[in-house]
Amino acid sequence: MKLRTALLALAVLAPATAHAQTAGDEQAVHALWQKFERAYNAGDAATIGSLFTPTADRINGSAPVVSGRDSIQKGYAQLLARRAADPSASPFRPRITVRLITPDVALLDGEWKSVRGGREVAGRFVLVAIRTKAGWLFDAGRAWEYDPPSP
C-alpha cells in the first residue's frame, strides 16, 4: 500500500515531460479503460476485477479502503447491484485523460456526472495503471463524489 501511495504521489507531482508518451501505450491504456467502462455499464463485476492487479487497492470517499483484486471485485458487485436496482441510473460515461508517468506507469484522471435515486450526482477519480507481463492493469484507484454545480 505504501508503494502505491508513493506512486500516486509521484504521478501527481511528476512533470508532464518526464517521459515521452507513445501513441501505442496511450492507446493500450485507453483500451483498458474502455474495457472497464463497458463492464461497468453491463454490470459485470468479474470483468472489472480482472482489470486490476492481484494486489491493487481502491479508496472511495463513501467506503472503506479495499485491497486485492477479489475484494475490489466484491465491492464493485455490490455497487453494480445497487445501480441495477435504480431505474434512474444513467450509463457511466466519464471524461478521462491519460498521461504516462513512466514507460510502465500511467495516470488516468476522470470526471463523471450521472443520476442516482432520481437526483444528479457527480464525481472524480484517479486510477494508476501499470504495465505487467499480462499487459496494462489498474493498480490503484481513488474516487470521490461532489455536489454538481447548480444550473
C-alpha positions in Angstrom: 0.0 0.0 0.0 2.9 2.4 0.8 4.3 1.7 -2.7 1.0 2.5 -4.4 0.7 5.7 -2.3 4.2 6.7 -3.3 3.5 6.0 -7.0 0.3 8.1 -6.8 2.2 11.0 -5.2 4.9 10.7 -7.9 2.2 10.7 -10.6 0.6 13.9 -9.2 4.0 15.7 -8.7 5.9 14.5 -11.8 6.2 17.0 -14.7 4.3 16.1 -17.8 7.6 16.0 -19.8 9.3 13.4 -17.5 8.7 10.6 -20.0 7.6 10.6 -23.6 4.2 9.1 -24.1 3.9 6.8 -27.0 0.7 6.6 -29.0 0.7 2.8 -28.7 1.0 2.9 -24.9 -1.7 5.6 -24.6 -4.0 3.5 -26.9 -3.4 0.4 -24.7 -4.3 2.4 -21.5 -7.4 3.8 -23.2 -8.3 0.2 -24.3 -8.0 -0.9 -20.6 -10.3 2.0 -19.6 -12.8 1.1 -22.4 -13.0 -2.5 -21.0 -13.7 -1.1 -17.6 -16.4 1.3 -18.8 -18.2 -1.5 -20.9 -18.1 -3.9 -17.9 -19.3 -1.2 -15.5 -22.3 -0.4 -17.8 -23.0 -4.1 -18.3 -23.0 -4.8 -14.5 -20.0 -7.2 -14.9 -18.0 -7.1 -11.7 -16.0 -10.2 -12.7 -14.5 -8.4 -15.7 -13.9 -5.3 -13.7 -12.0 -7.3 -11.1 -9.8 -8.9 -13.8 -8.7 -5.4 -14.9 -6.9 -4.9 -11.5 -3.6 -6.4 -10.3 -3.9 -9.0 -7.6 -2.5 -6.6 -5.0 -4.4 -3.4 -6.2 -6.2 -1.1 -3.8 -9.1 1.2 -4.1 -10.3 4.1 -2.0 -13.7 5.5 -2.4 -14.9 8.5 -0.3 -18.0 6.7 0.7 -16.5 3.3 1.5 -13.5 1.7 3.4 -10.2 1.0 1.7 -10.4 -2.1 -0.4 -7.2 -4.2 -1.0 -6.8 -7.0 -3.5 -8.4 -7.9 -6.8 -11.1 -10.2 -5.1 -12.1 -7.5 -2.7 -12.3 -4.9 -5.4 -14.5 -7.2 -7.5 -16.8 -7.8 -4.5 -17.1 -4.1 -3.9 -18.0 -3.5 -7.5 -20.5 -6.3 -7.4 -22.3 -4.5 -4.5 -22.2 -1.2 -6.2 -23.4 -2.6 -9.6 -26.3 -4.4 -7.8 -27.4 -1.1 -6.3 -27.2 0.6 -9.8 -29.2 -2.2 -11.4 -31.9 -1.7 -8.8 -32.1 2.1 -9.5 -34.3 2.8 -12.5 -33.0 6.4 -12.7 -29.3 5.3 -13.1 -27.8 6.5 -16.3 -24.8 5.0 -18.2 -21.3 5.7 -16.9 -19.6 7.8 -19.5 -16.9 9.9 -17.8 -14.4 12.2 -19.4 -10.9 10.9 -18.9 -7.3 11.9 -19.6 -4.4 9.5 -19.8 -0.8 10.5 -19.1 2.2 8.2 -18.9 4.3 9.0 -15.9 7.0 6.4 -16.8 7.1 3.9 -19.5 5.3 1.4 -17.1 3.0 3.7 -15.1 0.0 5.7 -16.4 -2.3 8.1 -14.6 -5.9 8.3 -15.6 -8.0 11.3 -14.4 -11.7 11.1 -14.8 -14.8 13.2 -14.1 -18.4 12.0 -14.4 -22.0 13.1 -13.9 -25.0 10.9 -13.6 -28.3 10.3 -12.0 -28.8 8.2 -8.9 -32.0 7.8 -6.9 -33.6 10.4 -9.2 -31.1 13.1 -8.4 -28.0 14.4 -10.2 -24.6 13.2 -8.8 -21.0 13.8 -9.9 -17.6 12.6 -9.1 -13.9 12.4 -9.9 -11.4 9.5 -9.9 -7.8 8.8 -10.3 -6.5 5.4 -11.5 -2.9 4.3 -11.6 -2.3 1.7 -14.3 0.9 -0.3 -14.6 2.4 -2.4 -17.4 2.6 -6.0 -16.3 3.6 -9.2 -18.1 -0.1 -9.6 -19.0 -0.4 -6.1 -20.3 -1.7 -2.9 -18.7 -3.8 -3.3 -15.4 -5.1 -1.0 -12.8 -3.0 -1.0 -9.5 -4.7 1.8 -7.5 -7.9 3.8 -7.7 -9.1 6.8 -5.8 -12.7 8.1 -6.2 -14.8 10.7 -4.6 -18.2 12.4 -5.2 -19.0 16.1 -5.1 -22.2 18.1 -5.4 -22.8 19.0 -9.0 -23.0 22.8 -9.7 -26.4 24.3 -9.9 -27.6 25.2 -13.4 
